[in-house]
Amino acid sequence: MSIGLLAASPPWPVLLAGAAMVFVAGTLRGYTGFGFSIAAVPLLGLVGTPATIVPIVLMLQLAVSANGLRPAARQGDWRSIRLLAGGALLATPVGLWALTELPDVVVRLAIACTVSAAVLVLGLGFRPATAPSGLRVLLFGLASGLFNGVAGMPGPPAIAYYLGAPIPGAMARASMIVLFTLTSIFALVPLLALGRLDAETCSLAAAALPIVWWGSSLGAWLHARSSERMYRDSSLAVLAATAVLATAKALSFFL
C-alpha cells in the first residue's frame, strides 16, 4: 500500500476497529461456512457506508472462500447449489443497482428486515421433512442475489434454506462455501466493470486478507470439534446477533 493510499485511508483507530471486526467475521465464516459477509457487513457498517464496505467484503469473501473450495465442492449438494446460484446470478445486478441508487437508510432497513425474518422462521423451528425443490429453491436464489448485490451478503436467504433443509450440517456448510464463492464472483465482475474496485478499495482488502485467513483458520478448528446441534444453534445465534446489529444501525437514522 503506497503512502498516498495510506494518507487517503481512514484514521488508524477506525482501521484497527475494522481489523478486529473482519477477524471476528473470518472466525464465524470458518466455523459456519457462511458467517463472513453476514457478520462483516453489519459490523463494518458501524464505521462506513454500504457502498464503501460492500466491495471490500465481496473481495475478502471470494479470497477466503477459495481456500478450502475443493473439499467443499466434493461434499456439497450440487442440486441445490445450481438452482440457488442460477437465481443469484439473475438477481445480483438488480441488487447492485439498488446499492448505487438507493439511500443508505433504505439499504440498511432492507438488510435488517430480511435477517430478522430469517431468524424468526428458523427460531420457530421451521424445518420441512423434505428439502424444497425446483421453483422454491430458485426463489431462495433470487433473494440471495438481491442481497448479494445490495449488501454483499447473500447469506440470509441461503442460510434459511440450508439450515431449514433436512440435510447434514457438514453438507450444508460445504454447499454454502461453494455458493458464496460463486455469488462473490457474480457481484465483483459488474463492480469491476463499473469502476467501483479502485486502488484504495483493493489495497484495504489486501491488507485485511491475512486477518480474515487467521480468523477463518480458527473457526475451522472450532468447527471440527463441534457437534451437529452446536453447529445449528451457533449459526442461528450468528443470525440473531446480526439482526440486532443491523436493526439498531438502521433505526439510528431516525433518532
Stockholm file with secondary structure:
# STOCKHOLM 1.0

chainA/1-255         MSIGLLAASPPWPVLLAGAAMVFVAGTLRGYTGFGFSIAAVPLLGLVGTPATIVPIVLMLQLAVSANGLRPAARQGDWRSIRLLAGGALLATPVGLWALTELPDVVVRLAIACTVSAAVLVLGLGFRPATAPSGLRVLLFGLASGLFNGVAGMPGPPAIAYYLGAPIPGAMARASMIVLFTLTSIFALVPLLALGRLDAETCSLAAAALPIVWWGSSLGAWLHARSSERMYRDSSLAVLAATAVLATAKALSFFL
#=GR chainA/1-255 SS CCHHHHHHSCCHHHHHHHHHHHHHHHHHHHHHSSHHHHHHHHHHTTTSCHHHHHHHHHHHHHHHHHTTHHHHHHHSCHHHHHHHHHHHHHHHHHHHHHHHHSCHHHHHHHHHHHHHHHHHHHHTTCCCSSCCCTHHHHHHHHHHHHHHHHHSCCHHHHHHHHHHSSSCHHHHHHHHHHHHHHHHHHHHHHHHHTTCSCHHHHHHHHHHHHHHHHHHHHHHHHHTTCCHHHHHHHHHHHHHHHHHHHHHHHHGGGC
#=GC SS_cons         CCHHHHHHSCCHHHHHHHHHHHHHHHHHHHHHSSHHHHHHHHHHTTTSCHHHHHHHHHHHHHHHHHTTHHHHHHHSCHHHHHHHHHHHHHHHHHHHHHHHHSCHHHHHHHHHHHHHHHHHHHHTTCCCSSCCCTHHHHHHHHHHHHHHHHHSCCHHHHHHHHHHSSSCHHHHHHHHHHHHHHHHHHHHHHHHHTTCSCHHHHHHHHHHHHHHHHHHHHHHHHHTTCCHHHHHHHHHHHHHHHHHHHHHHHHGGGC
//
